[in-house]
């Protein structure tokens, strides 16, 4: 065994760790990501859930908003890095997903006194705002 082999063997674990860290490192999401995600979510749901959804123009606009939402998500997810499982405990990950769902559901409570249109609007706005807030919080946490 030569001196070169020993130093290479000592260096290998550090290089492996560096490679793993580089693979996991993700560039930050663009600043427009969280607002676009929340606004497109709200727009799609307002157009698709309300009593006006039987009109072709609203359905087409709603489907376009859904496709745009998915494209925004796809562009940002493909920005690099390896993220098999999001960070945090299982409880933290579930909570981050439940906040927008709970806000969306709470918005439908407006339908009881005010009707379907107002419930659709309230649920879409609250769900979109919660999704925007969670996405911004996750990106801020990832940067620190």
C-alpha positions in Angstrom: 0.0 0.0 0.0 1.5 3.3 -1.0 1.2 6.6 0.7 -1.1 7.9 -2.1 -3.6 5.1 -1.4 -3.8 5.9 2.3 -4.4 9.6 1.7 -7.1 8.8 -0.9 -8.8 6.4 1.5 -8.8 9.1 4.2 -10.2 11.6 1.7 -13.0 9.4 0.4 -15.5 9.8 3.3 -15.2 13.6 3.1 -15.7 13.6 -0.6 -18.8 11.3 -0.2 -20.3 13.7 2.3 -19.5 16.7 0.1 -21.2 15.0 -2.9 -24.3 14.1 -0.7 -24.5 17.7 0.5 -24.2 19.1 -3.0 -26.9 16.7 -4.3 -29.3 17.8 -1.5 -28.6 21.5 -1.8 -31.3 23.2 -3.7 -31.2 26.7 -5.1 -33.8 28.9 -3.5 -37.2 29.1 -5.1 -37.8 32.3 -7.1 -39.5 35.1 -5.1 -42.7 34.7 -7.3 -43.2 31.1 -6.3 -45.2 31.4 -3.1 -47.5 34.2 -4.4 -48.0 32.5 -7.7 -48.9 29.2 -6.0 -51.4 30.8 -3.7 -53.0 33.0 -6.3 -53.3 30.3 -9.0 -54.8 27.9 -6.4 -57.4 30.5 -5.4 -58.2 31.5 -9.0 -58.7 27.9 -10.1 -60.9 27.1 -7.2 -63.0 30.2 -7.5 -63.6 29.5 -11.2 -64.3 25.8 -10.7 -66.3 25.7 -7.5 -68.8 28.5 -7.8 -72.3 28.3 -9.2 -71.0 29.8 -12.5 -69.0 26.7 -13.2 -71.5 25.4 -15.8 -70.4 28.1 -18.2 -67.7 27.0 -20.6 -65.6 30.2 -20.3 -65.3 29.8 -16.6 -64.4 26.1 -16.9 -61.8 26.8 -19.5 -60.3 29.6 -17.4 -60.3 27.3 -14.3 -58.6 24.5 -16.2 -56.0 26.9 -17.5 -55.4 28.1 -13.9 -55.0 24.5 -12.7 -52.5 23.8 -15.5 -50.6 27.0 -14.7 -50.5 26.0 -11.0 -49.1 22.6 -11.9 -46.5 24.1 -14.3 -45.4 26.6 -11.6 -45.0 23.7 -9.1 -43.2 21.6 -11.7 -40.7 24.3 -12.6 -39.8 25.0 -9.0 -39.6 21.3 -8.0 -37.2 20.6 -11.0 -34.8 23.3 -9.8 -32.4 20.7 -8.6 -31.4 18.9 -5.5 -32.5 15.6 -4.1 -35.4 15.7 -1.7 -36.9 12.3 -1.2 -38.6 13.2 2.0 -39.2 16.8 3.1 -37.5 17.9 6.3 -39.0 17.8 9.7 -40.8 15.2 11.8 -43.9 13.5 10.4 -46.1 15.7 12.6 -44.5 18.8 11.2 -44.9 17.6 7.6 -48.5 16.7 8.2 -49.2 20.0 9.9 -47.8 21.9 6.9 -50.2 20.1 4.6 -53.2 20.4 6.9 -53.0 24.2 7.4 -54.1 25.0 3.8 -56.7 22.2 3.8 -58.1 23.4 7.1 -58.3 27.0 5.8 -60.0 25.8 2.6 -62.5 23.9 4.7 -63.1 26.7 7.0 -63.9 29.0 4.1 -66.8 26.8 3.1 -68.5 27.7 6.4 -69.3 31.0 4.7 -71.6 29.0 2.5 -74.0 28.3 5.4 -75.2 31.9 5.9 -74.3 33.4 2.5 -74.6 30.7 -0.1 -72.5 28.7 -2.5 -70.8 31.5 -4.4 -69.6 33.2 -1.2 -68.5 29.8 0.2 -66.6 29.0 -2.9 -64.9 32.4 -2.9 -64.1 32.3 0.8 -62.7 28.8 0.7 -60.5 29.6 -2.4 -59.2 32.8 -0.9 -58.4 31.3 2.5 -56.9 28.1 1.0 -54.8 30.2 -1.4 -53.6 32.5 1.3 -52.7 29.6 3.5 -50.9 27.9 0.7 -49.0 31.1 -0.1 -48.0 31.5 3.6 -46.9 27.9 4.0 -44.8 28.0 0.8 -43.2 31.2 1.8 -42.5 29.8 5.3 -41.0 26.6 3.9 -38.7 28.6 1.5 -37.6 30.9 4.3 -36.8 27.9 6.5 -34.9 26.2 3.7 -32.7 29.3 3.2 -31.7 29.5 6.8 
